[in-house]
Amino acid sequence: MLPAEAGGWALGSLGAAANAVTVLRRSVWVLLLTGPALGAWALLAQPDVASPAAVPERSAAAVSDVSDSGPGGFAELFVSTYLEAGEGTQASLAAFLPGAERLVFSAGPGSQVVEQVASVRVRAVSDGYWAVTVAARIHLTKVALDKPGVRERSGAVLRYFRVPVRSGPAGALTAVSLPAEVGAPPVGKEPALVYGQWVEARQTDAGVRTLGGFFSSYLAGEGQLDRYMSPGSTLTSVVPAPYASVGLVRLAEYGTNAPGAAFPEGAEIADGTRRRLLLDVAAVDHAGAERPLTYAVALRARDGRWEVEAVEAAPLLAAATGSGFSDERSK
């Protein structure tokens, strides 16, 4: 008889040992056969983790993807701050031009007062780099002879400055140098429009009465605007009403050069007929001052009367095709 325990191992019968060996042998074969499949399943079951090399880097083009309005507004602020700066206020320019603290000004701040600035041209020099021309209306100041400590302003003058603006990391804008004063940009030529001859707006014309009522409601708050509009329009009146009264002065029509009334008396109106007009409007504000305004509108006939289909975004140029409506009907 073998002892029940030998070397700390518990031994069973020889038959049980033989059975255990058989089970072990079969388990080994199962592992050998299923091992590759289990390994493949383990690889497929792992979560997708991208290596650092697989993450694409941001390109320079993506970093400098800034619209023209960004460099334009940045240059306006820079020019305004620069013109009013002086000795002791150099730090105010550091947000626009790195190293501006080292600049030297011979005059103190306030020798110039900026009334108004506006970017008038934004030209791309290269990707992420612009030359921005800024117009500035400026008053020069000087100390009053009879009032020590009080500065008097001169009349406003209009000057132009060009600013080089660069887009850096994360789209941050920076001035490359101080502004350069330049001459006024050339004045553009008068555009050619595709409307016919101007004619006087006569109140006896049904279309003129519709337009007059529309603009009185739109600009002066008189009556309901939707009574003059085509169904489905969401255009709303200007609030608060900037004018006390509005009158239609003259009009010109797209597609004709014929003079005379734009809406002849007794003319039949076929439903669905469209007309596109350019209008000169005289608007009188609440102080009694008259202000001329110009609008491009589209009319559409419905149920024997004219309705305003759209206030168009801009008059039609001669180079345009004249198709489609770019308007404010849904604004």
C-alpha positions, 0 to 999 in steps of 0.5 A, a space after each residue: 500500500 502506498 501511503 495516503 500522502 506523499 510529499 504533500 500531494 494527495 493521491 487517489 486511486 490508480 484508476 482515478 489517476 488514469 482518468 485524470 491523465 485522459 482528461 488532461 490529454 484531451 484538454 491539451 488537444 482542445 487548447 491546441 486546436 482552439 488556440 489560434 481561434 481564441 487568439 484571433 478573437 482576442 485581437 478582434 475584441 480589443 478596443 480601437 486605440 489609434 497610435 499617436 502617429 495615426 492622428 493627422 496634424 493640423 495643416 497650415 491652411 487649417 490654422 489660417 482658415 480665417 474669413 476676411 472679416 476677422 483681419 478687417 476688424 482686427 486691423 480697424 481696432 489696431 489702427 484706432 488704438 495706434 492713432 490715439 496712442 502716445 508716450 506712456 501708452 505703448 502697452 495698449 498696442 501689445 495686444 496687436 503688435 508683439 514688442 510694441 512696448 519698446 516703441 518710442 512716441 514723441 507726443 503724448 496720448 490724445 494728440 489725435 482723436 479717432 472719430 470713425 474707422 472702417 476697413 475698405 479693402 482686405 487683400 490676401 497676400 498669401 495663405 493666412 496673410 492679408 494687407 488690410 486698408 483702413 479708412 480713419 476719420 481723425 481730429 487733430 488736437 492742440 492745447 487751447 491758448 486761453 484754457 491751459 490743460 484743455 485740448 481743442 479739436 480741429 476739423 475731421 480729416 479722412 486718412 488711410 492706413 495699410 496694415 499687414 495681418 498674419 494668422 498664427 497658431 490656432 488662428 490668432 491674428 497679429 500685426 506684422 508691423 506698424 500701420 503704413 499711411 497710404 493714399 485713398 483707394 480709387 473711386 469706382 465707376 458708376 455701375 450700369 443697372 438694367 432698369 428703364 427710364 425713371 418715371 414719376 410715381 403717380 398716385 393714380 396708378 394702382 401699383 404706386 398706391 400699393 407701394 406707397 402703402 407698403 413703405 408707409 407701413 414698413 418704415 413709418 409703422 402705418 397700418 398692417 404690412 401683410 395687407 400689401 405682401 404676397 401670402 407666405 411672406 415673413 418680412 416685418 416692419 422696421 421697429 421702432 419706426 424711424 420715419 414719420 412719413 414716407 412717399 414714393 418719388 419715382 420708379 424705373 422698371 426692369 426689362 423696359 426702356 419705355 417712358 410713361 406710367 409704370 402702371 397704366 390706367 385701366 390695364 388688366 392685371 393677369 394673376 401671376 404677373 411679375 414686375 421688378 422695380 427700382 424705387 426712389 423714396 422720400 422719408 421724413 424722420 420725426 425731426 422733420 428732416 427728409 432722407 432719400 432712400 432707394 429700394 429694389 422690389 418685386 411685385 406679383 399680381 394676385 386677384 386683380 391687384 399688385 402685391 409686394 413679393 419681395 424687397 430685393 437685396 440689391 438692384 440688378 446690375 447690367 452684367 447679371 442675368 436677371 433670373 431669380 430673386 435675392 430678397 428679404 421675403 423670408 427674413 
